[in-house]
Amino acid sequence: MISVIATIELAEGQSEAFLAAFGKVVPSVLAESGCLEYGPMIDLETNIPSQPPVRENVVTVIEKWESLDALEAHLMAPHMLEYRRSVKNMVLGTTIQVLQPF
């Protein structure tokens, strides 16, 4: 199993529209072979000292996949290619971390 943390930085004022578009693709991703978990998260303000300030224009996607092959197939799935085209003007940048258990 591998985990992915995708950090998506959005243009100012695009969070609501982006999350609506993202929500439409989630069922297709969850139906993909090898997908164990896939969902968007937003920062939660807390009093925990080690937590950085809330990022208003960032969505973090938490993913779990059975294998790297499953993740790579996901990235090229037709619904993902269409989704990325549909949100292209909302997204300033994306980074991912692909992790494995120790």
C-alpha distances in whole Angstrom, upper triangle without the diagonal:
4,7,10,14,16,20,23,26,29,32,35,35,32,30,31,31,28,26,28,27,24,24,25,22,20,20,20,16,15,17,15,13,9,10,9,11,13,17,19,21,24,25,27,30,30,32,30,31,28,27,29,31,30,29,31,29,26,23,19,17,14,11,7,6,4,5,8,11,10,10,13,15,15,17,19,20,23,23,21,24,26,25,25,28,29,28,29,32,31,28,29,26,22,20,16,14,11,9,7,8,11
4,7,10,13,16,19,23,26,29,32,32,30,27,29,29,25,24,26,25,21,22,24,21,18,20,19,16,15,17,15,14,10,10,10,11,12,15,17,18,21,23,25,28,28,30,28,29,26,25,26,28,27,26,28,26,23,20,16,14,11,8,6,5,6,6,7,10,10,9,12,14,13,15,18,18,22,21,19,22,24,23,22,26,27,26,26,29,28,25,26,23,19,16,12,10,7,6,5,7,11
4,7,10,13,16,20,22,26,28,29,26,24,26,26,22,21,24,23,19,20,22,19,17,18,18,15,14,17,15,15,12,10,9,9,10,12,14,15,18,19,21,24,25,27,24,26,23,21,22,24,23,22,24,23,19,16,13,10,8,6,4,6,9,9,9,13,11,9,13,15,13,14,18,18,22,21,18,21,23,21,21,24,25,23,24,27,25,22,23,20,16,14,10,8,6,5,6,8,12
4,6,10,13,16,19,22,25,26,23,21,23,23,19,18,21,20,16,18,20,17,15,18,17,14,14,17,15,16,13,11,11,10,9,11,12,13,16,17,19,23,24,26,24,25,22,20,20,22,21,19,21,20,16,13,10,8,6,5,6,8,11,11,10,13,12,9,12,14,12,12,16,17,20,19,16,18,21,18,17,21,22,20,21,23,21,18,19,16,12,10,7,6,5,6,9,11,14
4,6,10,13,16,20,22,23,20,18,20,21,17,16,20,19,15,17,20,17,15,19,19,15,16,19,18,19,16,14,14,11,10,10,10,10,12,13,16,19,20,23,21,22,19,17,17,18,17,16,18,16,12,10,7,6,5,6,9,11,15,15,14,17,15,12,14,17,14,14,18,19,21,20,17,19,21,18,17,21,21,19,19,22,19,16,17,14,10,8,6,5,7,8,11,14,16
4,6,10,13,16,19,20,17,15,18,18,14,14,17,16,13,15,18,15,14,18,18,14,16,19,18,19,17,15,15,13,10,10,9,10,12,13,17,19,21,24,22,23,21,18,17,18,16,14,16,14,10,8,6,5,7,8,11,13,17,16,15,17,16,12,14,16,14,12,16,17,19,18,14,16,18,15,14,17,18,15,16,18,16,13,13,10,7,6,4,6,9,11,15,17,20
4,7,10,13,15,17,15,13,16,17,13,13,17,16,13,16,19,17,16,20,20,17,19,22,21,23,21,18,19,16,13,12,10,10,10,11,15,17,19,22,21,21,19,16,15,15,13,11,12,10,7,6,5,6,9,11,15,17,21,20,18,21,20,16,17,20,17,15,19,20,21,20,16,18,19,16,14,17,18,14,15,16,14,11,11,8,6,5,6,9,12,14,18,20,22
4,6,10,12,14,12,10,13,14,10,11,14,13,11,14,17,15,15,19,19,17,19,22,21,24,22,20,20,17,14,13,10,10,10,12,16,18,21,24,23,24,21,18,16,16,14,11,11,8,6,5,6,8,11,13,17,19,23,22,20,22,21,17,18,20,17,15,18,19,20,18,15,16,17,14,12,15,14,11,11,13,10,7,8,6,4,7,9,12,15,17,21,23,26
4,7,9,11,10,9,13,13,11,12,15,15,14,17,19,18,19,22,23,21,23,26,25,27,26,23,24,21,18,16,13,12,11,12,16,18,21,23,23,23,21,18,16,15,13,9,9,6,5,7,9,11,15,17,21,23,26,26,24,26,25,21,22,23,21,18,21,22,23,21,18,18,19,16,14,16,15,12,11,12,9,6,5,5,6,9,12,15,18,20,24,26,29
4,6,8,6,7,10,10,8,10,13,13,12,16,18,17,18,22,22,21,23,26,26,29,28,25,26,22,19,17,13,13,12,13,17,19,22,25,25,25,24,20,18,16,14,10,9,5,6,8,11,13,17,19,23,25,28,28,26,28,26,23,23,25,22,19,22,22,23,20,18,18,18,15,13,14,13,10,10,9,6,5,5,7,9,12,15,18,21,24,27,30,32
4,6,6,8,11,11,10,13,15,15,15,18,20,20,21,25,25,24,26,29,29,32,31,28,29,26,23,20,17,17,15,16,19,21,24,27,27,27,26,23,20,18,16,12,10,7,9,11,15,17,20,23,27,28,32,32,30,31,30,26,27,28,25,22,24,25,25,22,20,20,19,17,15,15,14,11,10,8,5,6,6,9,12,15,18,21,24,27,31,33,35
4,6,8,10,11,11,13,16,16,17,19,21,22,23,27,27,26,28,31,31,34,34,31,31,28,24,21,18,17,15,16,18,19,23,25,26,26,26,22,19,17,14,11,9,6,10,12,16,19,22,25,29,31,35,35,33,34,33,29,30,31,28,26,28,28,28,25,23,23,22,19,18,19,17,13,14,11,8,10,9,13,15,18,21,24,27,29,33,35,37
4,6,8,8,10,12,13,14,15,17,19,21,22,25,26,26,27,30,31,34,34,30,31,27,24,21,17,17,14,16,18,19,23,26,27,28,27,23,21,18,15,13,9,8,11,13,16,19,22,25,29,31,35,35,34,35,33,30,31,31,28,26,28,28,27,25,23,23,22,19,18,19,16,13,14,12,9,11,12,15,17,20,22,25,28,31,34,36,39
4,6,6,6,9,10,11,12,14,16,17,18,22,22,22,24,27,27,30,30,27,28,24,21,18,15,15,13,15,18,20,23,27,27,28,28,24,22,19,16,13,10,8,10,11,14,16,20,22,26,28,32,32,31,32,29,26,27,28,24,23,24,24,24,21,19,20,18,15,14,15,13,10,11,9,6,8,10,13,15,18,20,23,26,28,32,34,37
4,6,5,6,9,10,10,12,14,16,16,20,21,20,22,25,25,29,28,25,25,22,18,15,11,11,10,12,15,17,20,24,24,26,25,21,19,17,14,11,8,6,8,8,12,13,17,19,23,26,29,30,29,30,28,25,26,27,23,22,24,24,23,20,19,20,19,15,15,16,14,11,13,12,8,10,12,13,14,17,19,21,24,26,29,31,34
4,5,5,6,9,10,11,13,15,16,18,20,20,21,24,25,29,29,25,25,22,19,15,12,13,11,14,16,18,22,25,26,28,27,24,22,20,16,14,11,10,11,11,14,15,18,21,24,27,30,31,30,31,29,26,28,28,24,23,25,24,24,20,19,21,19,15,16,17,14,12,15,14,10,12,15,17,17,20,21,24,26,28,31,33,36
4,6,5,6,9,10,11,13,15,18,19,19,21,23,24,28,28,25,26,22,19,16,13,15,14,17,19,22,25,29,29,31,30,26,25,23,19,17,14,12,13,12,15,16,19,21,25,26,30,31,30,30,28,25,26,26,23,21,23,22,21,18,17,18,16,13,13,14,11,9,12,11,8,11,14,16,17,20,21,24,26,29,32,34,37
4,5,5,6,9,10,11,12,16,17,16,18,21,21,25,25,22,23,19,16,13,10,12,12,15,18,21,24,28,28,29,28,24,23,21,18,15,13,10,10,9,12,12,16,18,21,23,27,27,26,27,24,22,23,23,19,18,20,19,19,15,14,15,14,10,11,12,9,7,10,10,7,8,12,13,13,16,18,21,23,25,28,31,33
4,5,5,6,9,10,10,14,15,15,16,19,20,23,23,20,20,17,13,10,8,10,10,14,16,19,22,26,26,28,27,23,22,21,17,15,13,11,11,8,11,11,14,16,19,22,25,26,26,26,24,21,23,23,19,18,21,19,19,16,15,17,15,12,13,15,12,10,13,14,10,11,15,15,15,17,18,21,22,24,27,29,32
4,5,5,7,9,10,13,14,15,16,19,20,24,24,21,22,19,15,13,11,13,13,17,19,22,25,29,29,32,31,27,26,24,21,19,16,14,14,12,15,14,17,18,22,23,27,28,27,28,25,23,24,24,20,20,21,20,19,15,15,17,14,11,13,14,11,10,14,14,12,14,17,18,18,20,21,24,25,27,30,32,35
4,5,5,7,9,12,12,13,15,17,18,22,22,19,21,18,15,13,11,14,15,19,21,24,27,31,31,33,32,28,27,26,22,20,18,15,15,12,15,14,17,17,21,22,25,26,25,25,23,20,21,21,17,17,18,16,15,12,11,13,11,7,10,11,8,7,11,12,10,12,16,16,16,19,19,22,23,26,29,31,34
4,5,5,7,10,11,10,12,15,16,19,19,16,17,15,11,9,8,11,13,16,19,22,25,29,29,31,29,26,25,24,20,18,17,14,13,10,12,10,13,14,17,18,22,23,22,22,20,17,19,18,15,14,16,15,15,11,10,12,11,8,9,12,10,9,12,14,11,12,15,15,14,16,16,19,20,22,25,27,30
4,6,5,8,10,10,11,14,15,19,19,16,17,14,11,9,8,11,13,17,19,23,25,29,29,31,30,27,26,25,22,20,18,17,15,12,13,12,14,14,17,19,22,23,23,24,21,19,21,20,16,17,18,16,16,12,12,15,14,10,13,15,13,12,16,17,15,15,19,19,17,19,19,21,22,24,26,28,31
4,6,7,8,10,11,13,14,18,19,16,18,16,13,11,12,15,17,21,23,26,29,33,33,35,34,30,30,29,25,23,21,19,18,15,16,14,16,16,19,20,23,24,24,24,20,19,20,19,15,16,17,15,14,10,11,13,11,9,12,14,11,12,15,17,16,17,20,20,19,21,21,23,24,26,28,30,33
4,6,5,6,9,10,11,15,16,13,15,13,10,10,11,15,17,21,23,27,30,33,33,35,33,30,29,29,25,23,22,20,18,15,15,13,14,14,16,16,19,20,20,20,17,15,17,15,12,13,14,11,11,7,7,11,9,7,10,12,11,11,14,17,16,16,19,19,17,19,18,21,21,23,25,27,31
4,5,5,6,9,10,14,14,11,12,10,7,7,9,13,16,19,21,25,27,31,30,33,31,28,28,27,24,22,22,20,18,14,14,11,12,11,13,14,17,19,19,19,16,14,17,15,12,13,15,13,13,10,10,13,13,10,13,16,14,14,17,20,18,17,21,20,17,19,17,19,19,21,23,24,28
4,5,5,6,9,12,14,11,12,11,9,10,12,16,19,23,24,28,30,34,33,36,34,31,31,31,28,26,25,23,21,18,17,14,15,13,15,15,17,19,20,20,16,16,18,16,13,15,16,13,14,10,12,15,14,12,16,18,17,17,20,23,21,21,24,23,21,22,21,22,22,23,24,26,30
4,6,5,7,10,12,10,13,12,10,12,14,18,21,25,27,30,33,36,35,38,36,33,33,32,29,27,27,25,22,19,18,15,16,14,15,14,16,18,18,17,14,14,15,13,10,12,13,10,10,7,9,12,12,11,14,16,15,16,19,22,21,21,24,23,20,22,20,22,21,23,24,26,30
4,5,5,9,10,7,10,9,7,10,12,16,19,22,25,28,30,34,33,35,33,30,30,30,27,25,25,23,20,17,16,12,12,10,11,11,13,15,15,15,11,10,12,11,7,10,11,9,11,8,8,12,12,11,13,16,16,16,18,21,20,19,22,21,18,19,17,18,17,19,20,22,26
4,5,8,9,6,7,7,7,9,12,16,19,23,24,28,30,33,32,34,32,30,30,31,28,26,26,25,22,18,17,13,12,10,10,10,12,15,16,16,12,12,15,13,10,13,15,12,14,12,12,16,16,14,17,20,19,19,22,25,23,22,25,23,20,21,18,19,18,19,20,21,25
4,7,9,7,9,10,10,13,16,19,23,26,28,32,34,37,36,38,36,33,34,34,31,30,30,28,25,22,20,17,16,13,13,12,13,15,17,16,12,13,15,13,10,14,15,11,13,11,13,16,16,15,18,21,20,21,23,26,25,25,28,26,23,24,21,22,20,22,22,24,27
4,6,6,9,10,10,14,17,20,24,27,29,33,34,38,36,38,36,33,34,34,32,30,30,28,25,22,20,16,15,12,12,10,11,12,13,12,8,10,11,9,7,11,12,9,11,10,11,14,15,15,17,19,20,21,22,26,25,24,27,25,22,22,19,20,18,19,20,22,25
4,6,9,11,12,16,19,22,26,29,31,35,36,39,37,39,37,34,35,36,34,32,33,31,28,24,22,18,17,13,12,9,9,10,12,10,7,9,11,9,9,12,13,11,14,14,14,17,19,18,20,23,23,24,25,29,28,27,29,27,24,23,20,21,18,19,19,20,24
4,6,9,11,15,18,21,24,27,29,33,34,37,35,37,34,32,33,34,32,30,31,29,26,23,20,17,15,11,9,5,5,7,9,9,5,8,11,9,9,12,14,13,16,16,15,18,20,19,20,24,24,24,26,29,28,26,28,26,22,21,18,18,15,16,15,17,20
4,6,7,11,14,17,21,23,25,29,30,33,32,34,31,29,30,31,28,27,28,26,23,19,17,13,11,8,6,5,7,9,11,11,7,8,11,10,9,12,14,12,15,14,14,17,19,17,18,22,22,22,24,27,25,24,26,24,20,19,16,16,14,15,15,16,20
4,7,10,14,16,20,22,24,27,28,31,29,32,29,27,28,30,27,27,27,26,23,19,17,13,11,7,5,5,7,10,12,13,10,11,14,14,12,15,17,16,19,18,17,20,22,20,21,24,25,24,26,29,27,25,27,25,21,20,17,17,14,14,14,15,19
4,7,10,12,16,19,20,24,25,28,26,29,26,24,25,26,24,23,24,23,20,16,13,10,7,5,5,7,10,12,14,15,12,11,15,15,12,15,18,16,19,17,16,19,21,18,19,23,22,21,24,26,24,22,25,22,19,18,15,15,14,14,15,15,19
4,7,10,14,17,19,22,24,27,26,28,26,23,24,24,22,20,21,20,16,13,11,7,6,4,7,9,12,14,15,16,13,11,14,15,11,13,16,15,17,14,13,17,17,15,16,19,19,18,20,23,20,19,21,19,16,16,14,14,14,15,16,18,21
4,7,10,13,15,19,21,24,23,26,24,21,21,22,19,18,18,17,14,10,8,6,6,7,10,12,16,18,18,19,16,14,17,18,14,15,18,17,19,16,14,17,18,15,16,19,18,16,19,21,18,17,20,18,15,16,14,15,15,16,18,20,23
4,7,10,13,16,19,22,22,24,22,19,19,18,15,14,14,13,10,6,6,4,6,9,12,15,19,20,20,22,19,16,19,20,16,16,19,18,20,17,15,18,18,14,15,18,17,14,17,18,15,14,17,16,13,14,13,15,16,17,20,21,24
4,7,9,13,15,18,18,20,19,15,16,15,12,11,12,12,9,6,5,6,7,11,14,17,21,22,22,24,22,19,22,23,19,19,23,22,23,20,18,21,21,18,18,21,20,17,19,20,17,16,17,16,14,15,14,15,17,18,20,21,24
4,6,10,13,16,16,18,17,13,13,12,9,8,8,9,7,5,6,9,11,14,18,21,24,26,25,27,25,22,24,26,22,22,25,25,26,23,21,23,23,19,19,22,20,17,19,20,16,15,16,16,15,15,16,17,19,20,23,24,26
4,7,9,13,13,15,14,10,10,9,6,6,8,9,8,8,8,11,12,16,19,23,26,27,27,29,27,24,27,28,25,24,28,28,29,26,24,26,26,23,22,25,24,20,22,22,18,17,18,17,16,16,17,17,20,21,23,24,26
4,6,10,11,13,13,10,10,9,7,9,10,13,11,11,11,14,15,18,21,25,28,30,29,32,30,27,30,31,28,28,31,31,32,29,27,29,29,26,26,28,27,23,25,25,22,21,21,21,20,20,20,20,23,23,25,26,27
4,7,9,11,12,9,9,7,6,9,10,14,13,14,14,17,18,22,25,28,32,33,33,35,33,30,33,35,31,31,34,34,36,33,30,33,33,29,28,31,29,26,28,27,24,23,23,23,22,22,22,23,25,25,28,28,29
4,5,8,10,8,10,9,9,13,14,17,16,17,17,19,20,23,25,29,32,34,34,37,35,32,35,36,33,33,37,36,38,35,33,35,36,32,31,34,33,29,31,31,27,26,26,25,25,24,24,24,26,26,28,27,29
4,6,9,8,10,10,11,15,17,20,19,20,20,23,23,26,28,32,35,36,36,39,37,35,37,39,36,36,40,40,42,39,36,39,39,35,35,38,36,33,34,34,30,29,29,28,27,26,27,26,28,28,30,29,30
4,6,6,9,10,12,15,18,21,19,20,19,21,21,24,26,30,32,33,33,37,35,33,35,37,35,34,38,38,40,38,35,38,38,35,34,37,36,33,34,34,30,29,28,27,26,25,24,23,26,25,27,26,26
4,6,8,10,12,16,18,21,20,21,20,23,23,26,28,31,34,35,35,38,37,34,36,39,36,36,39,40,42,40,37,39,40,36,35,38,37,34,34,34,31,29,28,27,26,25,25,24,26,25,27,27,27
4,6,10,12,15,18,20,18,19,18,21,20,23,25,29,31,32,31,35,34,31,33,36,33,33,36,37,39,37,34,36,38,34,33,36,35,32,32,33,29,27,26,25,23,22,22,20,23,22,24,24,23
4,7,9,11,14,17,15,16,15,18,18,21,23,27,30,30,30,33,32,29,31,34,31,30,34,35,36,34,31,33,34,31,30,33,32,28,29,29,26,24,23,22,21,19,20,19,21,21,23,23,24
4,7,9,12,14,13,15,14,18,18,22,24,28,31,31,30,33,32,29,31,33,31,29,33,34,36,33,30,32,33,30,28,31,30,27,27,27,24,22,20,19,19,18,19,18,22,22,25,25,26
4,6,9,12,12,14,14,18,19,23,26,29,33,33,32,35,34,30,32,34,31,30,34,34,36,33,30,32,32,29,28,30,29,25,26,25,22,20,19,19,19,19,20,21,24,24,27,28,29
4,6,9,9,11,12,16,17,21,24,27,31,32,31,33,32,28,30,32,29,28,31,32,33,30,28,29,30,26,25,27,26,22,23,23,19,18,18,18,17,18,19,20,23,24,27,28,29
4,6,6,9,10,14,16,20,23,26,30,30,29,31,30,26,28,30,27,25,29,29,30,28,25,26,26,23,22,24,23,19,20,19,16,14,14,14,14,15,17,18,21,23,26,27,29
4,6,9,11,15,17,21,25,27,31,32,31,33,31,27,29,31,27,26,29,29,30,27,24,26,25,22,21,23,21,17,19,17,14,13,13,14,15,17,19,21,24,25,29,30,32
4,7,10,13,17,20,23,26,30,30,28,30,29,25,26,28,25,23,26,26,26,24,21,22,22,19,17,19,18,14,15,14,10,10,10,11,12,14,16,19,22,24,28,29,31
4,7,10,13,16,20,22,26,26,25,27,25,22,23,25,22,20,23,24,25,22,19,21,21,17,16,19,17,14,15,15,11,10,10,10,10,11,13,15,18,20,24,26,28
4,6,10,13,17,19,23,23,22,24,22,19,21,22,19,18,21,21,22,19,17,19,19,15,14,17,16,13,14,15,12,10,12,11,10,11,12,14,17,18,22,24,26
4,6,10,13,16,20,20,20,22,20,17,19,20,17,16,20,20,22,19,17,19,20,16,15,19,18,15,16,18,15,13,14,12,10,10,9,11,13,15,18,20,22
4,6,10,13,17,17,17,19,16,13,16,17,14,14,17,17,19,17,14,17,18,14,14,18,17,15,16,18,16,14,15,13,10,10,9,10,12,13,16,18,21
4,7,10,14,15,15,17,15,13,16,17,14,15,18,18,20,18,16,19,20,17,17,21,21,18,20,22,20,17,19,17,13,12,10,10,11,11,14,15,18
4,7,10,12,12,14,12,9,13,14,11,12,16,16,18,17,14,17,19,17,17,21,21,19,21,23,21,19,21,18,14,13,10,10,9,10,12,14,17
4,7,9,10,12,10,9,12,14,12,13,17,16,20,18,16,19,21,19,20,23,24,22,24,27,25,22,24,21,18,16,13,12,10,9,10,11,15
4,5,7,9,6,6,10,11,10,12,15,14,18,17,16,19,21,19,20,23,24,23,24,28,26,24,25,23,19,17,14,13,10,10,10,12,16
4,7,8,7,8,11,12,12,14,16,16,20,19,18,21,23,22,23,26,27,27,28,31,30,27,29,26,22,21,17,16,12,12,11,12,15
4,5,5,7,9,10,11,13,15,15,19,20,18,20,23,22,22,25,27,26,27,30,29,27,28,25,21,19,16,14,11,11,10,12,15
4,5,5,6,9,10,11,13,14,18,19,17,18,22,21,20,23,25,25,25,28,27,25,26,22,19,17,13,12,9,10,10,13,16
4,5,5,6,9,10,11,12,16,17,16,17,20,20,20,23,25,25,25,29,28,26,27,24,20,19,16,15,12,14,13,16,19
4,5,5,6,9,10,10,14,15,13,16,18,18,18,21,23,23,24,27,26,24,26,23,20,19,15,15,12,14,14,16,20
4,5,5,6,9,10,14,14,12,14,17,16,16,19,21,20,21,24,23,21,22,19,16,15,12,12,9,12,13,16,19
4,5,5,7,9,13,14,11,13,16,16,15,18,20,20,20,24,23,21,22,19,16,15,13,13,11,14,15,18,21
4,5,5,6,10,11,10,11,15,15,15,17,19,20,20,24,24,22,24,21,18,18,16,17,14,17,18,21,24
4,5,5,9,9,7,10,12,12,12,15,17,17,18,21,21,19,21,19,16,16,14,15,14,16,17,20,24
4,6,9,9,6,8,11,11,10,13,15,15,15,19,19,17,18,16,13,13,12,14,13,16,18,21,24
4,6,8,7,6,10,11,11,13,15,16,16,20,20,18,20,18,16,17,15,18,16,20,21,24,28
4,6,5,6,9,10,11,13,14,16,17,20,21,19,22,20,18,19,17,19,18,21,22,25,29
4,5,5,6,9,10,11,12,15,15,19,20,19,22,21,19,21,20,22,21,24,26,29,32
4,6,5,6,9,10,10,12,14,17,18,17,21,20,18,20,19,22,21,24,26,28,32
4,5,5,6,9,10,11,12,15,15,14,17,16,14,16,15,18,18,21,23,26,29
4,6,5,6,9,10,11,14,15,14,17,16,15,17,17,20,20,23,25,29,32
4,5,5,6,9,10,13,14,14,17,17,16,19,19,22,23,26,28,31,34
4,5,5,6,8,12,12,12,15,15,14,17,17,20,21,24,26,29,32
4,5,5,6,9,10,9,12,12,11,14,15,18,19,23,25,29,32
4,6,5,8,10,10,13,14,14,17,18,22,23,26,29,32,35
4,6,8,9,10,14,15,15,18,19,23,24,27,30,33,36
4,6,5,6,10,11,12,15,17,21,22,25,29,31,34
4,6,6,8,9,11,14,17,20,22,26,29,32,35
4,6,8,10,13,16,19,23,25,28,32,35,37
4,7,9,11,15,17,21,23,27,30,33,35
4,6,8,11,14,18,20,23,27,30,32
4,7,11,14,17,20,23,27,30,32
4,7,10,14,17,20,24,27,29
4,7,10,13,16,20,23,25
4,7,10,13,17,20,22
4,6,10,13,16,19
4,6,10,13,15
4,7,11,13
4,7,9
4,6
4
